[in-house]
Amino acid sequence: MNFYTDNADLQYQLRDGIRWEAFVPAWEEGFRFADGPRSLEEARELYDACLTEVGEFAAREIAPRAREIDEQGVTMRDGVVVQPPALLRNIDGLRRMGVLAVDLPRALGGSNFPYSVGAGVLEIIARACTNTMILYAFYQGPALLVLRFGTPEQVERWVKPLAEGAMSGAVAMTEPEAGSDVGAISTVAAPEGTHWRLQGRKQFVTNGCGDVCVVLARSEPGSKGLEGLSLFVVPRKENGRDNYKVARPERKFVIRGSATCELAFDGACGELLGGRGQGFAAILTFMNEARVAVAVQALGLEQAALVAARGYAEKRVQMGRPIARHELVADMLLDMEAEVAALRALVYRCTALQDRITAGERSGGSESARAALGRELRDRTPLVKWLGAERALWVARTAVQVHGGYGVVQDYDVERHYRNALILPIYEGTSQIQALMSLKDQARWMLQSPWRLARGAVRVETPPGELGEAVAEMAREYNHALRRAITDGRGAAEVVVLAARAISGRGPEPDRSRMAYALLCAERLAQMLALTRAAEALVAHADASPARQRVATRYVRRALPVVRMQGEIVRSGDRSTLQEMGA
Ligand SMILES: Cc1cc2nc3c(=O)[nH]c(=O)nc-3n(C[C@H](O)[C@H](O)[C@H](O)COP(=O)(O)OP(=O)(O)OC[C@H]3O[C@@H](n4cnc5c(N)ncnc54)[C@H](O)[C@@H]3O)c2cc1C
C-alpha cells in the first residue's frame, strides 16, 4: 500500500496539473545550489520520490495507528500533558525521514520544496491520520511565521530546531472572550528591558503543550480592535522553569489525539516578533496559509472516507449483489469521488498560486503580476476552506451511510472520520467567518469599478464546450446574486456613495442595518462561488483523460443546479430572518 502511488487523481494533480516550470526555476534560483536539484526534471524527481516515500510510510505505519491514537486521546499526568504514544511514534518516523519542514529552506533544515509538494505530503498524512497531520503541521507552521517576521537571531534560535523536530510549536490567538472576534483580544504585553511580559489567557491552543508558542497580544495600551496588537515568541520554559501555565487539555469528541490547551500567562517572558503593532497583519499571513492547510486536511479525510466506503460497498452483499451495484449506493460513491476531485483541483490551484507568488518574490519579478496572483489567491482562500470543511462533512457522513449500521461502530474507521470532520468548519475561522470574508472582498472588488458593478465581480476561465459554458453560467448566477445582495433596497445615489468608499478606502462605514441583507446571504454566496471556483479548476483539466472528463461532467451537472437554487433564494429578497430579528 502506498497513499501516493495508489491515488491517480493526486498523482495527476502533482505531476501534470501544476505548471512547475512557471516557478521552480525561480524557487531554486536557477538551480545554482550544490545541495539542490540541478534541473527542473531533477527537482520533480525529488518531489515525486519524497511523496512516494511519505505515501509508503503513511500507509504502512501511520494509518494502522490512527484508531489507537483516537482511543488513547490526550491526558494530563502530574501536571504534564501526555500525548498518545502512537502519535509520537508517527512524528518520530517523519522526523527520521527528514520531512517535518519540507517547504523551509535547506539551510534551515528544510527541503526547499514548493508549497504544492508540502500540501501533497500533508494530504497523504491527513488521509492516514488526522491527529498526526495536525501535530505535524505545528513544526513547520510556527517556523514559517518566525522565518517571515523574525530577526536573524530569532530565525537561528527557533526555526532550525522546529524544522529538525527538536521542538514543536503552537500559535495562540483565541481567548475565552475572543474567538471569531480577534479584535476583542485582552492578553496584554508590556516591555521590560529587552523583553516583554505577557499577562492573560489563551483558549483552545493546538499543541499548546509544545516547546514554544507564538502569541498575539495587545502591546499598545489604549488600543482597540485589530490595532495595537503584536506577535511574541514565548518559550514554554525560561531558565528551566515554566514560563506559562498549560492548563488541562480539553476533552473532545473530535481530533481526540490532538492536544487543545488552555494557556495562562502571568508575567511570561516573550520576544517581540515582527513590527510593534503589526501583529494582526502578520498573523493574517499565517491564517491564510493555515486555511489552505485545513482544506488539505479536509481533502485527506475525504480521500480516506471515499476509499473506506468504496472498499466496503464492493464487499457487502445485500439482496443478492454488492451494495456498490445498487443504484443509490453507486450514486453516493460517484458523488463522493466527484467531491474529492473538485476539492483537490481547487486546493492545488491555490497552492500553485502560493508558489508562483513566492517565486516572484524570490526572483524580484513584476509587482503587478504578483498583485494579480495575490488577488486570485485571496479570492479562493476563504472558499477552499469553506468547501473543504463543509463538503468533508458530507463525504464523511455519506461514508457512514454506505456502511449502514457498521458505520457507527468503532471497529470501522468512518465514524472517526465523521467525528474528525466536525472540527473543520470551526477552527482557523468558522465557515460563517469565511463566508463574510469572501463577501467583503468580492463586494469591495465589485464596487471599485463601474464596469464590474455592471458586468459582474467574478470572471472565470473556461474551455469551450458544455462544461465551460456551465461554469460560465455559475459565475453569471453568482454575479447577479452578489449585485442583488449588495444593492438590496438602495437607490443609485447610495450605491455611488458605497462605490466611492470602496475606491478611496475612506468615508464612514455603511450603516450595519443597511448591510443586513448582504450579511444574511453571505454563506449562500460563498457556497455559490466555492462551487464555481472548484468547477473551474476541475474543468480546466477535464480533457486530460476520459476519467477526468467523466468526473468533471458529474460535478458540474450537480453543482450548477445548486448554484442556481442559491442564486434564486438570494434574488428572492426573503428578509424573514431579519424581520424575526427586528432588524
Ligand atoms: C480543537 C480546536 C483547536 C483550535 N486550535 C486553535 C489554535 O491552535 N490557536 C488558536 O488561536 N485558536 C484555536 N482554536 C480556536 C478556534 O479558532 C475558534 O474556536 C474559532 O475561531 C471560533 O471561535 P469561538 O469558538 O469563540 O466561537 P464564536 O466566535 O463564539 O462563534 C460561535 C458561532 O457564532 C458564529 N459567529 C461568530 N461571529 C459571527 C459573525 N460576525 N457573523 C456570523 N456568525 C458569527 C460562528 O460562525 C459560530 O458558528 C481551536 C479551536 C478548537 C475547537
The ligand as an SDF file (V2000), in Angstrom:
LIG
                    3D

 53 58  0  0  0  0  0  0  0  0999 V2000
   -9.8920   21.7690   18.5160 C   0  0  0  0  0  0  0  0  0  0  0  0
   -9.6200   23.2300   18.3720 C   0  0  0  0  0  0  0  0  0  0  0  0
   -8.3490   23.6770   18.0750 C   0  0  0  0  0  0  0  0  0  0  0  0
   -8.0800   25.0410   17.9860 C   0  0  0  0  0  0  0  0  0  0  0  0
   -6.7940   25.4770   17.7610 N   0  0  0  0  0  0  0  0  0  0  0  0
   -6.5230   26.7930   17.8690 C   0  0  0  0  0  0  0  0  0  0  0  0
   -5.1660   27.2710   17.8480 C   0  0  0  0  0  0  0  0  0  0  0  0
   -4.2240   26.4970   17.6910 O   0  0  0  0  0  0  0  0  0  0  0  0
   -4.9460   28.5970   18.0440 N   0  0  0  0  0  0  0  0  0  0  0  0
   -5.9570   29.4760   18.2210 C   0  0  0  0  0  0  0  0  0  0  0  0
   -5.6790   30.6580   18.3970 O   0  0  0  0  0  0  0  0  0  0  0  0
   -7.2500   29.0750   18.2170 N   0  0  0  0  0  0  0  0  0  0  0  0
   -7.5510   27.7550   18.0630 C   0  0  0  0  0  0  0  0  0  0  0  0
   -8.8460   27.3170   18.0910 N   0  0  0  0  0  0  0  0  0  0  0  0
   -9.9150   28.2920   18.2630 C   0  0  0  0  0  0  0  0  0  0  0  0
  -10.7990   28.4230   17.0190 C   0  0  0  0  0  0  0  0  0  0  0  0
  -10.1180   29.0840   16.0060 O   0  0  0  0  0  0  0  0  0  0  0  0
  -12.0800   29.1340   17.4680 C   0  0  0  0  0  0  0  0  0  0  0  0
  -12.8150   28.1800   18.2230 O   0  0  0  0  0  0  0  0  0  0  0  0
  -12.8850   29.6550   16.3170 C   0  0  0  0  0  0  0  0  0  0  0  0
  -12.2420   30.7390   15.7230 O   0  0  0  0  0  0  0  0  0  0  0  0
  -14.2910   30.0820   16.7340 C   0  0  0  0  0  0  0  0  0  0  0  0
  -14.2730   30.8910   17.8810 O   0  0  0  0  0  0  0  0  0  0  0  0
  -15.2500   30.5550   19.1090 P   0  0  0  0  0  0  0  0  0  0  0  0
  -15.0730   29.1170   19.4240 O   0  0  0  0  0  0  0  0  0  0  0  0
  -15.0160   31.5340   20.1690 O   0  0  0  0  0  0  0  0  0  0  0  0
  -16.7080   30.7120   18.5140 O   0  0  0  0  0  0  0  0  0  0  0  0
  -17.5190   32.0910   18.3150 P   0  0  0  0  0  0  0  0  0  0  0  0
  -16.6620   33.1060   17.6730 O   0  0  0  0  0  0  0  0  0  0  0  0
  -18.1800   32.4430   19.5890 O   0  0  0  0  0  0  0  0  0  0  0  0
  -18.6290   31.6220   17.2700 O   0  0  0  0  0  0  0  0  0  0  0  0
  -19.7880   30.8630   17.6400 C   0  0  0  0  0  0  0  0  0  0  0  0
  -20.6960   30.7740   16.4160 C   0  0  0  0  0  0  0  0  0  0  0  0
  -21.1040   32.0950   16.0170 O   0  0  0  0  0  0  0  0  0  0  0  0
  -20.7460   32.3250   14.6590 C   0  0  0  0  0  0  0  0  0  0  0  0
  -20.3290   33.7260   14.5080 N   0  0  0  0  0  0  0  0  0  0  0  0
  -19.4580   34.4220   15.2770 C   0  0  0  0  0  0  0  0  0  0  0  0
  -19.3340   35.6880   14.8320 N   0  0  0  0  0  0  0  0  0  0  0  0
  -20.1460   35.7920   13.7460 C   0  0  0  0  0  0  0  0  0  0  0  0
  -20.4570   36.8380   12.8110 C   0  0  0  0  0  0  0  0  0  0  0  0
  -19.8990   38.0550   12.8920 N   0  0  0  0  0  0  0  0  0  0  0  0
  -21.3420   36.5850   11.8250 N   0  0  0  0  0  0  0  0  0  0  0  0
  -21.8870   35.3590   11.6860 C   0  0  0  0  0  0  0  0  0  0  0  0
  -21.6250   34.3250   12.5240 N   0  0  0  0  0  0  0  0  0  0  0  0
  -20.7720   34.5390   13.5320 C   0  0  0  0  0  0  0  0  0  0  0  0
  -19.6150   31.3680   14.3770 C   0  0  0  0  0  0  0  0  0  0  0  0
  -19.5010   31.0960   12.9800 O   0  0  0  0  0  0  0  0  0  0  0  0
  -20.0250   30.1530   15.1900 C   0  0  0  0  0  0  0  0  0  0  0  0
  -20.9550   29.4230   14.4510 O   0  0  0  0  0  0  0  0  0  0  0  0
   -9.1340   25.9680   18.1600 C   0  0  0  0  0  0  0  0  0  0  0  0
  -10.4240   25.5020   18.4350 C   0  0  0  0  0  0  0  0  0  0  0  0
  -10.6730   24.1580   18.5520 C   0  0  0  0  0  0  0  0  0  0  0  0
  -12.0660   23.7210   18.9000 C   0  0  0  0  0  0  0  0  0  0  0  0
  1  2  1  0
  2  3  1  0
  2 52  2  0
  3  4  2  0
  4  5  1  0
  4 50  1  0
  5  6  2  0
  6  7  1  0
  6 13  1  0
  7  8  2  0
  7  9  1  0
  9 10  1  0
 10 11  2  0
 10 12  1  0
 12 13  2  0
 13 14  1  0
 14 15  1  0
 14 50  1  0
 15 16  1  0
 16 17  1  0
 16 18  1  0
 18 19  1  0
 18 20  1  0
 20 21  1  0
 20 22  1  0
 22 23  1  0
 23 24  1  0
 24 25  2  0
 24 26  1  0
 24 27  1  0
 27 28  1  0
 28 29  2  0
 28 30  1  0
 28 31  1  0
 31 32  1  0
 32 33  1  0
 33 34  1  0
 33 48  1  0
 34 35  1  0
 35 36  1  0
 35 46  1  0
 36 37  1  0
 36 45  1  0
 37 38  2  0
 38 39  1  0
 39 40  1  0
 39 45  2  0
 40 41  1  0
 40 42  2  0
 42 43  1  0
 43 44  2  0
 44 45  1  0
 46 47  1  0
 46 48  1  0
 48 49  1  0
 50 51  2  0
 51 52  1  0
 52 53  1  0
M  END
$$$$
